[in-house]
Amino acid sequence: MVVDADGALHVLASELARHGVRAGSHLRIVTDTAHAPARRSVRGAFAATAAARDIEDLLAALDDARSERIADVEQRWA
């Protein structure tokens, strides 16, 4: 097996044939790490990724710019 500098993986056909894999077969890499269970909903998926203060700052900035956004929409679509 050879891994190029760009991450491309090359395996000799003879090595694959030794394991019963035919030429042209599609392979995938499987890691030993356990996968997170499949989510049925994305609700709350990013809840812990932003600090509460950052969210408060964003909401305050949106409130401050509300009149500018309304004026822009009215000018474009009026």
N, C-alpha and C positions, 0 to 999 in steps of 0.2 A: 504494500500500500504506500502511496506517495501523496503527500499533501503539498500543493504549490503555495507560493507566497500569497496568492489571492484567495486561498482557502479551497481551491478546487481539489477534489479527491480522486485519485486514480488507483484502480485495483486491477492487477493482471487478470486476464480472462482465465488463465490456467488456475489461478487461486480461487476464483469464483466457481469454476467447473468442479474443483475438488470438493466443494460444499453442495454440489447439485444445482447451482444457479446457472441458467442458460444465458448466453450473450443477448443483450438487448433488454434484459429484465430491469424493472425499476426497483430500486432499493431505497430504503429510508434508514436514517440513523435513529436508534432508540437508546435513550439514556436510562440509567438506573434510578434516577430521581422519581419520586412519586409525583404524579400530576394532581393539580387542584381539581376537586370535583367540578363537574360541569355546572354552570350557573343556569338556573331557569329564568332568572331576571337580572337585569343590570342595576336594579334599584339598590342604591347604597354601595355600589362597587368602588366609587372614588371618594367615599365619605372621609376616609382618613388621609387622603393625599394632600389636602389643602388646610392650612392653618386657619382657625376661626377669624383671626385678625385680618388675614388676607381677604377673606370673603367679605368681611365688614367693609374693608377699604374699597373693594370692587363695587359693592352695592352703593356706597356713598358716592363714588365717582359716577356711577350710572345715574343716580338721582340728580347730581349736579349737572350732568350733560343732557338731561331729559328734554329741556326746552330746545336745545340745539338740534337734537335728533328729530323732534317733532317738526321744527321749522324746515329741516332738510327734506323730510318726507313730503311735507305739504308743498314745497317748492318743486320737487320732482314729479309728483303725481297729481297736483291740483289742476 
